Amino acid sequence: MEKSNGCVHLVVFWLLSHLLMPVMKFITQTIKEKEIYKQGATLGAGIAGGAAGGTIAGGICGPGSPICSTVGVIIGEITAYQLVEAFDEELEAFTKWTLF
């Protein structure tokens, strides 16, 4: 019997859930343009927030503390996601602008 690697399964699950959730949200939304902007803002804010959180935590705890930096990345991503969700109504108004 082959021994399964739980870490690999966790990473695959995490990747699939993060790839499929935005697709499902896009398919089920009635305002597609708003959902495209929202998913793009969530992705960008998550990357920027994670980088900022990891940098701050690494600066506070020192470069040799991977657990502290990882927690900083997670906190930064969650904070960035909450900020994007807070501006949901403004995003809907933004999609109604006509520039050209």
MOPAC internal coordinates of N, CA, C and O (Angstrom, degrees):
PM7 1SCF
backbone

  N    0.0000 0     0.00 0     0.00 0    0    0    0
  C    1.4428 1     0.00 0     0.00 0    1    0    0
  C    1.5385 1   108.96 1     0.00 0    2    1    0
  O    1.2310 1   120.94 1   -44.97 1    3    2    1
  N    1.3142 1   115.80 1   135.03 1    3    2    1
  C    1.4519 1   120.95 1  -178.06 1    5    3    2
  C    1.5211 1   109.66 1   -86.38 1    6    5    3
  O    1.2310 1   121.14 1   -42.88 1    7    6    5
  N    1.3205 1   115.42 1   137.12 1    7    6    5
  C    1.4611 1   121.31 1   179.16 1    9    7    6
  C    1.5287 1   108.99 1   -83.43 1   10    9    7
  O    1.2310 1   120.36 1   -49.69 1   11   10    9
  N    1.3480 1   116.92 1   130.31 1   11   10    9
  C    1.4593 1   120.06 1  -179.30 1   13   11   10
  C    1.5261 1   110.01 1   -87.95 1   14   13   11
  O    1.2310 1   121.55 1   -30.09 1   15   14   13
  N    1.2981 1   114.65 1   149.91 1   15   14   13
  C    1.4519 1   121.18 1   179.57 1   17   15   14
  C    1.5237 1   107.95 1   -99.62 1   18   17   15
  O    1.2310 1   120.36 1   -70.16 1   19   18   17
  N    1.3231 1   116.92 1   109.84 1   19   18   17
  C    1.4606 1   121.76 1  -177.21 1   21   19   18
  C    1.5128 1   113.25 1   -64.42 1   22   21   19
  O    1.2310 1   120.45 1   147.11 1   23   22   21
  N    1.3215 1   116.74 1   -32.89 1   23   22   21
  C    1.4623 1   120.64 1  -178.88 1   25   23   22
  C    1.5315 1   111.00 1   -65.61 1   26   25   23
  O    1.2310 1   120.56 1   139.48 1   27   26   25
  N    1.3181 1   116.54 1   -40.52 1   27   26   25
  C    1.4619 1   120.59 1   178.75 1   29   27   26
  C    1.5255 1   110.20 1   -64.87 1   30   29   27
  O    1.2310 1   120.45 1   138.26 1   31   30   29
  N    1.3163 1   116.74 1   -41.74 1   31   30   29
  C    1.4667 1   120.45 1   178.63 1   33   31   30
  C    1.5314 1   111.08 1   -64.06 1   34   33   31
  O    1.2310 1   120.57 1   141.72 1   35   34   33
  N    1.3216 1   116.52 1   -38.28 1   35   34   33
  C    1.4579 1   120.66 1   179.14 1   37   35   34
  C    1.5252 1   110.89 1   -65.87 1   38   37   35
  O    1.2310 1   120.33 1   137.51 1   39   38   37
  N    1.3157 1   116.98 1   -42.49 1   39   38   37
  C    1.4665 1   120.74 1   179.69 1   41   39   38
  C    1.5263 1   110.62 1   -65.83 1   42   41   39
  O    1.2310 1   120.02 1   137.77 1   43   42   41
  N    1.3199 1   117.57 1   -42.23 1   43   42   41
  C    1.4650 1   121.11 1   178.51 1   45   43   42
  C    1.5260 1   110.19 1   -63.62 1   46   45   43
  O    1.2310 1   120.23 1   136.61 1   47   46   45
  N    1.3399 1   117.17 1   -43.39 1   47   46   45
  C    1.4639 1   120.63 1   177.76 1   49   47   46
  C    1.5184 1   110.89 1   -61.54 1   50   49   47
  O    1.2310 1   120.23 1   137.12 1   51   50   49
  N    1.3388 1   117.16 1   -42.88 1   51   50   49
  C    1.4521 1   121.15 1  -178.86 1   53   51   50
  C    1.5317 1   110.56 1   -63.75 1   54   53   51
  O    1.2310 1   120.33 1   135.73 1   55   54   53
  N    1.3185 1   116.98 1   -44.27 1   55   54   53
  C    1.4632 1   120.67 1   179.71 1   57   55   54
  C    1.5208 1   111.78 1   -64.51 1   58   57   55
  O    1.2310 1   120.38 1   134.62 1   59   58   57
  N    1.3283 1   116.87 1   -45.38 1   59   58   57
  C    1.4597 1   119.78 1  -179.87 1   61   59   58
  C    1.5168 1   111.64 1   -64.37 1   62   61   59
  O    1.2310 1   120.27 1   138.80 1   63   62   61
  N    1.3261 1   117.08 1   -41.20 1   63   62   61
  C    1.4599 1   119.00 1  -179.54 1   65   63   62
  C    1.5248 1   111.09 1   -66.78 1   66   65   63
  O    1.2310 1   120.17 1   143.82 1   67   66   65
  N    1.3250 1   117.27 1   -36.18 1   67   66   65
  C    1.4587 1   119.62 1   179.63 1   69   67   66
  C    1.5273 1   112.52 1   -77.31 1   70   69   67
  O    1.2310 1   119.83 1   160.39 1   71   70   69
  N    1.2989 1   117.93 1   -19.61 1   71   70   69
  C    1.4576 1   120.18 1   176.27 1   73   71   70
  C    1.5271 1   111.83 1   -90.62 1   74   73   71
  O    1.2310 1   120.32 1   143.25 1   75   74   73
  N    1.3162 1   117.00 1   -36.75 1   75   74   73
  C    1.4606 1   120.06 1  -176.17 1   77   75   74
  C    1.5240 1   113.68 1   -82.35 1   78   77   75
  O    1.2310 1   119.74 1   148.29 1   79   78   77
  N    1.3171 1   118.10 1   -31.71 1   79   78   77
  C    1.4639 1   120.19 1  -178.69 1   81   79   78
  C    1.5379 1   112.53 1   -61.09 1   82   81   79
  O    1.2310 1   118.87 1   131.93 1   83   82   81
  N    1.3391 1   119.76 1   -48.07 1   83   82   81
  C    1.4719 1   118.42 1   177.34 1   85   83   82
  C    1.5311 1   112.51 1   -62.60 1   86   85   83
  O    1.2310 1   120.12 1   144.64 1   87   86   85
  N    1.3204 1   117.38 1   -35.36 1   87   86   85
  C    1.4667 1   119.95 1   179.13 1   89   87   86
  C    1.5289 1   110.26 1   -65.84 1   90   89   87
  O    1.2310 1   120.82 1   136.21 1   91   90   89
  N    1.3208 1   116.04 1   -43.79 1   91   90   89
  C    1.4716 1   119.35 1   179.10 1   93   91   90
  C    1.5240 1   111.54 1   -65.95 1   94   93   91
  O    1.2310 1   120.20 1   140.74 1   95   94   93
  N    1.3287 1   117.22 1   -39.26 1   95   94   93
  C    1.4670 1   119.98 1   177.80 1   97   95   94
  C    1.5185 1   110.37 1   -64.32 1   98   97   95
  O    1.2310 1   120.21 1   141.10 1   99   98   97
  N    1.3320 1   117.20 1   -38.90 1   99   98   97
  C    1.4551 1   120.76 1   179.26 1  101   99   98
  C    1.5270 1   111.22 1   -65.74 1  102  101   99
  O    1.2310 1   120.50 1   137.89 1  103  102  101
  N    1.3254 1   116.65 1   -42.11 1  103  102  101
  C    1.4644 1   120.66 1  -178.03 1  105  103  102
  C    1.5196 1   111.10 1   -65.58 1  106  105  103
  O    1.2310 1   120.09 1   141.13 1  107  106  105
  N    1.3300 1   117.44 1   -38.87 1  107  106  105
  C    1.4634 1   120.27 1  -174.29 1  109  107  106
  C    1.5256 1   113.79 1   -84.89 1  110  109  107
  O    1.2310 1   119.17 1   168.41 1  111  110  109
  N    1.3186 1   119.18 1   -11.59 1  111  110  109
  C    1.4621 1   121.12 1  -178.62 1  113  111  110
  C    1.5183 1   111.39 1   -79.48 1  114  113  111
  O    1.2310 1   121.17 1   -32.64 1  115  114  113
  N    1.3290 1   115.37 1   147.36 1  115  114  113
  C    1.4599 1   119.65 1   176.52 1  117  115  114
  C    1.5271 1   110.84 1   -85.33 1  118  117  115
  O    1.2310 1   120.01 1   148.24 1  119  118  117
  N    1.3323 1   117.59 1   -31.76 1  119  118  117
  C    1.4602 1   121.71 1   178.42 1  121  119  118
  C    1.5285 1   107.35 1  -100.48 1  122  121  119
  O    1.2310 1   120.72 1   -87.17 1  123  122  121
  N    1.3103 1   116.23 1    92.83 1  123  122  121
  C    1.4676 1   121.49 1  -174.76 1  125  123  122
  C    1.5254 1   112.50 1   -66.99 1  126  125  123
  O    1.2310 1   120.23 1   141.02 1  127  126  125
  N    1.3232 1   117.17 1   -38.98 1  127  126  125
  C    1.4552 1   120.16 1  -177.86 1  129  127  126
  C    1.5275 1   110.99 1   -63.06 1  130  129  127
  O    1.2310 1   120.56 1   138.57 1  131  130  129
  N    1.3266 1   116.53 1   -41.43 1  131  130  129
  C    1.4653 1   120.59 1   178.21 1  133  131  130
  C    1.5225 1   110.52 1   -62.11 1  134  133  131
  O    1.2310 1   120.08 1   139.03 1  135  134  133
  N    1.3065 1   117.45 1   -40.97 1  135  134  133
  C    1.4636 1   120.67 1  -178.07 1  137  135  134
  C    1.5281 1   111.39 1   -68.64 1  138  137  135
  O    1.2310 1   120.03 1   145.58 1  139  138  137
  N    1.3315 1   117.55 1   -34.42 1  139  138  137
  C    1.4624 1   120.10 1   176.26 1  141  139  138
  C    1.5263 1   109.94 1   -63.26 1  142  141  139
  O    1.2310 1   120.31 1   133.60 1  143  142  141
  N    1.3363 1   117.01 1   -46.40 1  143  142  141
  C    1.4607 1   120.38 1   178.61 1  145  143  142
  C    1.5222 1   111.25 1   -63.54 1  146  145  143
  O    1.2310 1   120.71 1   139.12 1  147  146  145
  N    1.3340 1   116.25 1   -40.88 1  147  146  145
  C    1.4572 1   120.40 1  -177.85 1  149  147  146
  C    1.5266 1   111.29 1   -65.42 1  150  149  147
  O    1.2310 1   120.16 1   135.39 1  151  150  149
  N    1.3150 1   117.30 1   -44.61 1  151  150  149
  C    1.4659 1   119.75 1   179.87 1  153  151  150
  C    1.5283 1   111.01 1   -67.52 1  154  153  151
  O    1.2310 1   120.12 1   142.55 1  155  154  153
  N    1.3165 1   117.37 1   -37.45 1  155  154  153
  C    1.4644 1   120.01 1   176.31 1  157  155  154
  C    1.5204 1   112.13 1   -65.22 1  158  157  155
  O    1.2310 1   120.83 1   138.25 1  159  158  157
  N    1.3275 1   116.01 1   -41.75 1  159  158  157
  C    1.4664 1   119.80 1   178.12 1  161  159  158
  C    1.5191 1   110.85 1   -67.16 1  162  161  159
  O    1.2310 1   120.05 1   141.24 1  163  162  161
  N    1.3248 1   117.52 1   -38.76 1  163  162  161
  C    1.4605 1   120.70 1   178.52 1  165  163  162
  C    1.5167 1   110.83 1   -64.35 1  166  165  163
  O    1.2310 1   120.07 1   136.45 1  167  166  165
  N    1.3203 1   117.47 1   -43.55 1  167  166  165
  C    1.4575 1   121.49 1   179.27 1  169  167  166
  C    1.5272 1   111.13 1   -64.05 1  170  169  167
  O    1.2310 1   120.77 1   131.35 1  171  170  169
  N    1.3144 1   116.14 1   -48.65 1  171  170  169
  C    1.4658 1   120.05 1  -179.88 1  173  171  170
  C    1.5125 1   112.82 1   -64.20 1  174  173  171
  O    1.2310 1   120.40 1   137.67 1  175  174  173
  N    1.3341 1   116.85 1   -42.33 1  175  174  173
  C    1.4575 1   120.43 1   179.31 1  177  175  174
  C    1.5221 1   111.12 1   -67.81 1  178  177  175
  O    1.2310 1   120.35 1   144.40 1  179  178  177
  N    1.3249 1   116.93 1   -35.60 1  179  178  177
  C    1.4595 1   119.75 1   177.97 1  181  179  178
  C    1.5175 1   112.12 1   -65.27 1  182  181  179
  O    1.2310 1   120.84 1   138.49 1  183  182  181
  N    1.3230 1   116.01 1   -41.51 1  183  182  181
  C    1.4690 1   119.87 1   178.18 1  185  183  182
  C    1.5280 1   110.32 1   -66.41 1  186  185  183
  O    1.2310 1   120.58 1   132.65 1  187  186  185
  N    1.3293 1   116.49 1   -47.35 1  187  186  185
  C    1.4669 1   119.84 1  -179.01 1  189  187  186
  C    1.5280 1   111.50 1   -66.40 1  190  189  187
  O    1.2310 1   120.44 1   136.94 1  191  190  189
  N    1.3298 1   116.76 1   -43.06 1  191  190  189
  C    1.4638 1   120.11 1   179.48 1  193  191  190
  C    1.5133 1   112.22 1   -65.73 1  194  193  191
  O    1.2310 1   120.42 1   140.38 1  195  194  193
  N    1.3218 1   116.80 1   -39.62 1  195  194  193
  C    1.4586 1   120.17 1   177.29 1  197  195  194
  C    1.5159 1   112.07 1   -65.07 1  198  197  195
  O    1.2310 1   120.80 1   138.35 1  199  198  197
  N    1.3321 1   116.08 1   -41.65 1  199  198  197
  C    1.4608 1   119.33 1   178.65 1  201  199  198
  C    1.5235 1   110.98 1   -65.49 1  202  201  199
  O    1.2310 1   120.53 1   137.08 1  203  202  201
  N    1.3295 1   116.59 1   -42.92 1  203  202  201
  C    1.4663 1   119.94 1   179.83 1  205  203  202
  C    1.5236 1   110.97 1   -66.55 1  206  205  203
  O    1.2310 1   120.27 1   136.51 1  207  206  205
  N    1.3304 1   117.10 1   -43.49 1  207  206  205
  C    1.4614 1   119.99 1   179.52 1  209  207  206
  C    1.5178 1   112.38 1   -63.57 1  210  209  207
  O    1.2310 1   120.35 1   138.10 1  211  210  209
  N    1.3244 1   116.93 1   -41.90 1  211  210  209
  C    1.4604 1   120.53 1   177.59 1  213  211  210
  C    1.5144 1   112.73 1   -66.02 1  214  213  211
  O    1.2310 1   120.51 1   142.30 1  215  214  213
  N    1.3280 1   116.63 1   -37.70 1  215  214  213
  C    1.4578 1   120.76 1   178.65 1  217  215  214
  C    1.5229 1   111.32 1   -66.94 1  218  217  215
  O    1.2310 1   120.84 1   135.91 1  219  218  217
  N    1.3251 1   116.00 1   -44.09 1  219  218  217
  C    1.4655 1   119.67 1   179.58 1  221  219  218
  C    1.5284 1   110.74 1   -65.25 1  222  221  219
  O    1.2310 1   120.81 1   133.98 1  223  222  221
  N    1.3244 1   116.06 1   -46.02 1  223  222  221
  C    1.4671 1   119.19 1   179.74 1  225  223  222
  C    1.5184 1   111.26 1   -65.04 1  226  225  223
  O    1.2310 1   119.77 1   141.12 1  227  226  225
  N    1.3182 1   118.04 1   -38.88 1  227  226  225
  C    1.4614 1   120.85 1   176.62 1  229  227  226
  C    1.5184 1   112.41 1   -64.94 1  230  229  227
  O    1.2310 1   120.70 1   144.32 1  231  230  229
  N    1.3216 1   116.26 1   -35.68 1  231  230  229
  C    1.4616 1   119.90 1   177.65 1  233  231  230
  C    1.5148 1   112.54 1   -70.58 1  234  233  231
  O    1.2310 1   120.61 1   145.70 1  235  234  233
  N    1.3216 1   116.44 1   -34.30 1  235  234  233
  C    1.4618 1   120.03 1   179.67 1  237  235  234
  C    1.5306 1   110.86 1   -76.41 1  238  237  235
  O    1.2310 1   120.32 1   131.65 1  239  238  237
  N    1.3227 1   116.99 1   -48.35 1  239  238  237
  C    1.4710 1   121.27 1  -173.85 1  241  239  238
  C    1.5234 1   113.01 1   -87.18 1  242  241  239
  O    1.2310 1   120.10 1   161.06 1  243  242  241
  N    1.2908 1   117.41 1   -18.94 1  243  242  241
  C    1.4539 1   120.29 1  -177.36 1  245  243  242
  C    1.5161 1   110.57 1   103.38 1  246  245  243
  O    1.2310 1   120.20 1   -22.24 1  247  246  245
  N    1.3189 1   117.23 1   157.76 1  247  246  245
  C    1.4652 1   120.04 1  -175.01 1  249  247  246
  C    1.5306 1   114.12 1   -70.55 1  250  249  247
  O    1.2310 1   119.68 1   162.76 1  251  250  249
  N    1.3185 1   118.22 1   -17.24 1  251  250  249
  C    1.4590 1   120.56 1  -176.91 1  253  251  250
  C    1.5196 1   113.46 1   -92.17 1  254  253  251
  O    1.2310 1   119.77 1  -157.32 1  255  254  253
  N    1.3239 1   118.05 1    22.68 1  255  254  253
  C    1.4690 1   119.92 1  -177.56 1  257  255  254
  C    1.5276 1   109.96 1  -123.57 1  258  257  255
  O    1.2310 1   119.83 1   -94.86 1  259  258  257
  N    1.3133 1   117.92 1    85.14 1  259  258  257
  C    1.4613 1   120.30 1  -176.31 1  261  259  258
  C    1.5272 1   113.28 1   -67.54 1  262  261  259
  O    1.2310 1   119.73 1   150.54 1  263  262  261
  N    1.3271 1   118.11 1   -29.46 1  263  262  261
  C    1.4703 1   119.86 1  -179.53 1  265  263  262
  C    1.5215 1   109.91 1   -68.91 1  266  265  263
  O    1.2310 1   120.24 1   136.99 1  267  266  265
  N    1.3148 1   117.15 1   -43.01 1  267  266  265
  C    1.4597 1   121.19 1   179.36 1  269  267  266
  C    1.5312 1   110.52 1   -63.32 1  270  269  267
  O    1.2310 1   120.08 1   137.90 1  271  270  269
  N    1.3174 1   117.45 1   -42.10 1  271  270  269
  C    1.4594 1   120.91 1   179.09 1  273  271  270
  C    1.5247 1   111.52 1   -66.93 1  274  273  271
  O    1.2310 1   120.42 1   141.61 1  275  274  273
  N    1.3293 1   116.79 1   -38.39 1  275  274  273
  C    1.4615 1   120.51 1   178.40 1  277  275  274
  C    1.5236 1   110.92 1   -64.30 1  278  277  275
  O    1.2310 1   120.59 1   137.16 1  279  278  277
  N    1.3207 1   116.48 1   -42.84 1  279  278  277
  C    1.4689 1   119.97 1   176.73 1  281  279  278
  C    1.5207 1   110.02 1   -63.10 1  282  281  279
  O    1.2310 1   119.76 1   140.83 1  283  282  281
  N    1.3206 1   118.06 1   -39.17 1  283  282  281
  C    1.4597 1   121.35 1   176.86 1  285  283  282
  C    1.5121 1   112.33 1   -62.60 1  286  285  283
  O    1.2310 1   120.02 1   140.66 1  287  286  285
  N    1.3234 1   117.56 1   -39.34 1  287  286  285
  C    1.4659 1   121.56 1   177.50 1  289  287  286
  C    1.5249 1   110.07 1   -64.07 1  290  289  287
  O    1.2310 1   120.38 1   134.74 1  291  290  289
  N    1.3235 1   116.88 1   -45.26 1  291  290  289
  C    1.4703 1   120.56 1  -179.04 1  293  291  290
  C    1.5220 1   110.54 1   -64.02 1  294  293  291
  O    1.2310 1   119.90 1   135.53 1  295  294  293
  N    1.3182 1   117.79 1   -44.47 1  295  294  293
  C    1.4687 1   120.95 1   178.96 1  297  295  294
  C    1.5258 1   110.48 1   -63.84 1  298  297  295
  O    1.2310 1   119.99 1   139.25 1  299  298  297
  N    1.3330 1   117.63 1   -40.75 1  299  298  297
  C    1.4627 1   120.53 1   178.23 1  301  299  298
  C    1.5108 1   112.58 1   -63.91 1  302  301  299
  O    1.2310 1   119.93 1   140.31 1  303  302  301
  N    1.3347 1   117.73 1   -39.69 1  303  302  301
  C    1.4576 1   120.70 1   178.81 1  305  303  302
  C    1.5227 1   111.29 1   -67.41 1  306  305  303
  O    1.2310 1   120.22 1   136.78 1  307  306  305
  N    1.3214 1   117.18 1   -43.22 1  307  306  305
  C    1.4642 1   120.41 1   179.92 1  309  307  306
  C    1.5195 1   110.45 1   -64.33 1  310  309  307
  O    1.2310 1   120.21 1   138.35 1  311  310  309
  N    1.3281 1   117.20 1   -41.65 1  311  310  309
  C    1.4636 1   120.76 1   178.67 1  313  311  310
  C    1.5258 1   111.01 1   -63.03 1  314  313  311
  O    1.2310 1   120.20 1   136.39 1  315  314  313
  N    1.3117 1   117.22 1   -43.61 1  315  314  313
  C    1.4613 1   120.64 1   179.27 1  317  315  314
  C    1.5242 1   111.15 1   -64.18 1  318  317  315
  O    1.2310 1   120.24 1   139.33 1  319  318  317
  N    1.3247 1   117.15 1   -40.67 1  319  318  317
  C    1.4674 1   120.40 1   177.99 1  321  319  318
  C    1.5280 1   110.79 1   -62.52 1  322  321  319
  O    1.2310 1   120.17 1   137.60 1  323  322  321
  N    1.3243 1   117.27 1   -42.40 1  323  322  321
  C    1.4670 1   120.35 1   179.47 1  325  323  322
  C    1.5263 1   111.21 1   -63.93 1  326  325  323
  O    1.2310 1   120.07 1   143.47 1  327  326  325
  N    1.3276 1   117.46 1   -36.53 1  327  326  325
  C    1.4616 1   120.01 1   177.58 1  329  327  326
  C    1.5310 1   111.60 1   -66.18 1  330  329  327
  O    1.2310 1   120.10 1   139.81 1  331  330  329
  N    1.3223 1   117.42 1   -40.19 1  331  330  329
  C    1.4683 1   120.26 1   178.01 1  333  331  330
  C    1.5248 1   109.80 1   -64.80 1  334  333  331
  O    1.2310 1   119.97 1   138.46 1  335  334  333
  N    1.3182 1   117.67 1   -41.54 1  335  334  333
  C    1.4642 1   121.11 1   178.93 1  337  335  334
  C    1.5243 1   111.51 1   -65.45 1  338  337  335
  O    1.2310 1   120.00 1   148.61 1  339  338  337
  N    1.3342 1   117.61 1   -31.39 1  339  338  337
  C    1.4650 1   120.90 1  -179.58 1  341  339  338
  C    1.5288 1   111.70 1   -68.67 1  342  341  339
  O    1.2310 1   120.20 1   153.70 1  343  342  341
  N    1.3182 1   117.22 1   -26.30 1  343  342  341
  C    1.4572 1   121.10 1  -178.45 1  345  343  342
  C    1.5353 1   112.54 1   -99.65 1  346  345  343
  O    1.2310 1   120.52 1  -149.09 1  347  346  345
  N    1.3182 1   116.62 1    30.91 1  347  346  345
  C    1.4562 1   120.93 1  -177.15 1  349  347  346
  C    1.5297 1   112.06 1   -66.66 1  350  349  347
  O    1.2310 1   120.08 1   137.48 1  351  350  349
  N    1.3297 1   117.45 1   -42.52 1  351  350  349
  C    1.4711 1   120.00 1  -179.90 1  353  351  350
  C    1.5262 1   111.29 1   -66.97 1  354  353  351
  O    1.2310 1   120.33 1   141.09 1  355  354  353
  N    1.3211 1   116.97 1   -38.91 1  355  354  353
  C    1.4585 1   120.11 1   178.27 1  357  355  354
  C    1.5233 1   111.48 1   -65.22 1  358  357  355
  O    1.2310 1   121.01 1   146.51 1  359  358  357
  N    1.3226 1   115.67 1   -33.49 1  359  358  357
  C    1.4582 1   119.86 1   178.07 1  361  359  358
  C    1.5262 1   110.88 1   -66.23 1  362  361  359
  O    1.2310 1   120.66 1   143.51 1  363  362  361
  N    1.3279 1   116.34 1   -36.49 1  363  362  361
  C    1.4614 1   119.76 1   177.40 1  365  363  362
  C    1.5265 1   110.65 1   -65.99 1  366  365  363
  O    1.2310 1   119.98 1   140.19 1  367  366  365
  N    1.3329 1   117.64 1   -39.81 1  367  366  365
  C    1.4618 1   120.60 1   176.90 1  369  367  366
  C    1.5252 1   110.31 1   -67.46 1  370  369  367
  O    1.2310 1   119.73 1   144.84 1  371  370  369
  N    1.3102 1   118.12 1   -35.16 1  371  370  369
  C    1.4641 1   122.35 1   179.35 1  373  371  370
  C    1.5127 1   111.58 1   -64.16 1  374  373  371
  O    1.2310 1   119.84 1   144.48 1  375  374  373
  N    1.3345 1   117.92 1   -35.52 1  375  374  373
  C    1.4687 1   120.32 1  -179.00 1  377  375  374
  C    1.5241 1   112.26 1   -71.51 1  378  377  375
  O    1.2310 1   119.81 1   164.72 1  379  378  377
  N    1.3275 1   117.96 1   -15.28 1  379  378  377
  C    1.4732 1   121.33 1   179.70 1  381  379  378
  C    1.5201 1   112.67 1   -88.26 1  382  381  379
  O    1.2310 1   119.71 1   174.20 1  383  382  381
  N    1.3290 1   118.15 1    -5.80 1  383  382  381
  C    1.4595 1   120.75 1   178.81 1  385  383  382
  C    1.5228 1   109.37 1   -68.47 1  386  385  383
  O    1.2310 1   121.28 1   -35.07 1  387  386  385
  N    1.3161 1   115.15 1   144.93 1  387  386  385
  C    1.4622 1   120.40 1   173.06 1  389  387  386
  C    1.5318 1   107.27 1  -122.00 1  390  389  387
  O    1.2310 1   121.09 1   -64.16 1  391  390  389
  N    1.3008 1   115.52 1   115.84 1  391  390  389
  C    1.4542 1   120.68 1  -177.56 1  393  391  390
  C    1.5158 1   112.18 1   -94.65 1  394  393  391
  O    1.2310 1   120.01 1   149.64 1  395  394  393
  N    1.3181 1   117.59 1   -30.36 1  395  394  393
  C    1.4631 1   120.34 1  -176.79 1  397  395  394
  C    1.5020 1   110.14 1  -123.53 1  398  397  395
  O    1.2310 1   120.10 1   180.00 1  399  398  397

